[in-house]
């Protein structure tokens, strides 16, 4: 069951930018929207390696990971995050992504386990609703 | 100390060094999960070894950047470091953006560091209500030093004093004239003042004003606060700052000061726990109990005053207990 934002334990979500592109405007807007939806957003910002991301996700015990990527390196970096989560026995933490990701790539990313992918046209409402639905239930 | 095998599984995993188990137990404690209390109880005997150092001060003075430098210094000395970084929760949505990890990059990729961001979740005072217990978990996990970064504090956010044995108050030049240093609150809790961004003009004046304040010697069990100019960005003054923290920790070891401080903090904690429980019970009984409801109606109708109503409630609570 996804938890309501007003529940005593808020959803914790990690927002990160993997790789080297420096455009974090979108990630910040999403972080803010998730905050306004009652979530605790751990914002780690730019230039995160997949290892950094997985480490932060585990230490912060997040229920969800959101990755913003505009560099074109998504096919290298996103599956790596999923793989590392699995290796650290944390594949119960779902991952979603946003950025410039061609449809064909999006399909194969979904196949490797990225739960949702948002392009430039996505609304904040859509992202918030999806985040609530995807968030890992606390055991 | 209870043998490891008798600990609840979650606590046992923490003692065994399982980072994910620690992270999950921290969440359970934050969420006030009753199951977590069993682990806290069982782990208590294994805590008390770590030194908890508070880092507080207004927002934007460089607390996270300073912590990044302190981690670097402490790791070079072979000490394991836990960090609890607190940011405010929104009073409107309950949500929060926790951004301290951005600057505390030295925590990355090092198993000797465990950094946890915490939202204040409506608790005033500069920390979250579970901060003390989260520090204990990091202590039981084997961290030597625990750095607690408060929310960007105002003048009255002094609760860190009930958690840390040494508090560093971080300030920057041009925060106000020397009269500010005379005011009660934040300035009173510092064992060590850090004048950060000391490469900026005005740092000498700020350092001098604070040193004069320290020299006035308000009675703090005989400790005179140290004032250290630092540039966390450039990395200067950090060694001197830590030496000042160590000097205070050594000072605490003499004449039973540490034990007295610990006792004071524990008294606060135990009374706080009772207060929390009684409060919950009373609030609950007001919702359920018809007598209690009518008591409130009479207060609202000005037929009885709040003090007398409280007297009655308190008497009944003692009788039923």
Interface residues (C-beta under 8 A of the other chain):
Chain A: X5 X6 X8 X9 X10 X12 X31 X32 X34 X35 X36 X37 X38 X39 X40 X41 X42 X43 X44 X45 X51 X52 X55 X56 X58 X59 X60 X61 X88 X89 X90 X138
Chain B: X19 X20 X23 X24 X26 X27 X30 X31 X32 X89 X90 X92 X93 X94 X95 X96 X97 X98 X99 X101 X102 X108 X109 X114 X115 X116 X117 X119 X121
